[in-house]
Amino acid sequence: MLEYLAQEAVPPTSMAASQTLTIPEGTKVVLGLTSPVWARSAQPGETVYTETTFPVAVNGAMAIPPGTYIKGTIDIFFRASLRSDHAEFRMSFAQIVFANGYTITLPAAVATVNVQVAGRSDVLLDNGTQFEMVMEQPLALDTAAIAAAVRLSRPPKAWDWKSASLCRPIPGTPGTSDTYIPGTPGTPSIDIPGGPGMPSTSIPGTPGTPGTVIPGTPGSPGLACPGPPAVISAAAAHKESLILVHPAREAGQTLPSDRYEVAWEGLGPVAQVSILKRGRPVANAKATVVALGKDAPANDTAWRTNPDGSFSLDLLQFKGRNFALRFDP
């Protein structure tokens, strides 16, 4: 009897196995930056640290509680300038850490962030900047580990995020008023009567000196700090030049050798590319925006040979850009 009870107390292996909760592809996760991206040092390869600001639920069950840390990397970056107040980022995220220490690798998750920011701002993405990360592949999570994390998680508060900007407004200085130095009065003429039969003698006076005005100094205007960076929803339009050194077959038609432009919106990962000739679209193609890790030294084109011997575009890279367009076969 005792042996029977002991055997019954041991749970079957199938019951002891952990259950999983799967976050589907395409799920959007709202993130907030926990450290800023600085204007001077920002570059592809820089690590970004974020935490979730809104819970993610799957079929009524908590999957990612707010306050969960997610680590990523800047893949593609367009810097703001004095000519443009637009900065653009594409980030990939590789690791998620829950409040109980449960850590898992993200298979594929990206965020494209468009920012309106002054060219002289010292921060491009400030503490607390919020944006959406998109899951490009399903993610399986251990339900028991998630349940433990939910009990420990604390959503971030607005006062947890203070601006990292070092800019402080510079007050203007008042000017000085003009200084007036009065002139000196002159002396009158003196007439000395002459003796009998002699004319009078006149001693002329001296003229006075005019007053002098010493101009004051102008004040200096104050210097205000630029407004904080703001995430905007509109994707940036991109246009680059393209020279076909031999005919290329795209979207079912052959493009003769000539000078063209390629235009698309956003940093992908997937982009619909218009091929333009003299400003008019001549073909449309689907491409993937791939990160290069550094700026391309020159424009370059890689070709794909089709079964009939014709050529199609495979990869386009552009001078000074840290990305390339890879065209679908």
WOCOR-V529210 format. One record per residue. N is the residue number from 1. BURIAL is 1 if it has 16 or more other ideal C-beta (glycine too) atoms within 10 Angstrom, else 0. Layout:
{{N,BURIAL} {N,BURIAL}}
This chain:
{{1,0} {2,0} {3,0} {4,0} {5,0} {6,0} {7,0} {8,0} {9,0} {10,0} {11,0} {12,0} {13,0} {14,0} {15,0} {16,0} {17,0} {18,0} {19,0} {20,0} {21,1} {22,0} {23,1} {24,0} {25,0} {26,0} {27,1} {28,0} {29,1} {30,1} {31,1} {32,1} {33,1} {34,1} {35,0} {36,1} {37,1} {38,1} {39,1} {40,0} {41,0} {42,1} {43,0} {44,1} {45,0} {46,1} {47,0} {48,1} {49,0} {50,1} {51,1} {52,1} {53,1} {54,0} {55,1} {56,1} {57,0} {58,1} {59,0} {60,0} {61,0} {62,1} {63,1} {64,1} {65,1} {66,1} {67,1} {68,1} {69,1} {70,1} {71,0} {72,1} {73,0} {74,1} {75,1} {76,1} {77,1} {78,1} {79,1} {80,1} {81,0} {82,0} {83,0} {84,0} {85,1} {86,1} {87,1} {88,1} {89,1} {90,1} {91,1} {92,1} {93,1} {94,0} {95,0} {96,1} {97,0} {98,1} {99,1} {100,0} {101,0} {102,1} {103,0} {104,0} {105,0} {106,1} {107,0} {108,0} {109,1} {110,1} {111,1} {112,1} {113,1} {114,1} {115,1} {116,1} {117,1} {118,1} {119,0} {120,0} {121,1} {122,1} {123,1} {124,1} {125,1} {126,1} {127,1} {128,1} {129,1} {130,0} {131,1} {132,0} {133,1} {134,1} {135,1} {136,1} {137,0} {138,0} {139,1} {140,0} {141,1} {142,1} {143,0} {144,0} {145,1} {146,1} {147,0} {148,1} {149,1} {150,1} {151,0} {152,0} {153,1} {154,0} {155,0} {156,1} {157,0} {158,0} {159,0} {160,0} {161,1} {162,0} {163,0} {164,1} {165,1} {166,0} {167,0} {168,0} {169,0} {170,0} {171,0} {172,0} {173,0} {174,0} {175,0} {176,0} {177,0} {178,0} {179,0} {180,0} {181,0} {182,0} {183,0} {184,0} {185,0} {186,0} {187,0} {188,0} {189,0} {190,0} {191,0} {192,0} {193,0} {194,0} {195,0} {196,0} {197,0} {198,0} {199,0} {200,0} {201,0} {202,0} {203,0} {204,0} {205,0} {206,0} {207,0} {208,0} {209,0} {210,0} {211,0} {212,0} {213,0} {214,0} {215,0} {216,0} {217,0} {218,0} {219,0} {220,0} {221,0} {222,0} {223,0} {224,0} {225,1} {226,0} {227,0} {228,0} {229,1} {230,0} {231,0} {232,0} {233,0} {234,0} {235,0} {236,1} {237,0} {238,1} {239,0} {240,1} {241,0} {242,1} {243,0} {244,1} {245,0} {246,0} {247,0} {248,1} {249,1} {250,1} {251,0} {252,0} {253,0} {254,0} {255,1} {256,0} {257,0} {258,0} {259,0} {260,1} {261,0} {262,1} {263,1} {264,1} {265,0} {266,1} {267,1} {268,1} {269,1} {270,0} {271,1} {272,0} {273,1} {274,1} {275,1} {276,1} {277,0} {278,0} {279,0} {280,0} {281,0} {282,1} {283,1} {284,0} {285,1} {286,0} {287,1} {288,0} {289,1} {290,0} {291,1} {292,0} {293,0} {294,0} {295,0} {296,1} {297,0} {298,0} {299,0} {300,0} {301,0} {302,0} {303,0} {304,0} {305,0} {306,0} {307,0} {308,0} {309,0} {310,0} {311,1} {312,1} {313,1} {314,1} {315,1} {316,1} {317,1} {318,1} {319,0} {320,0} {321,1} {322,1} {323,1} {324,1} {325,1} {326,1} {327,1} {328,0} {329,0}}
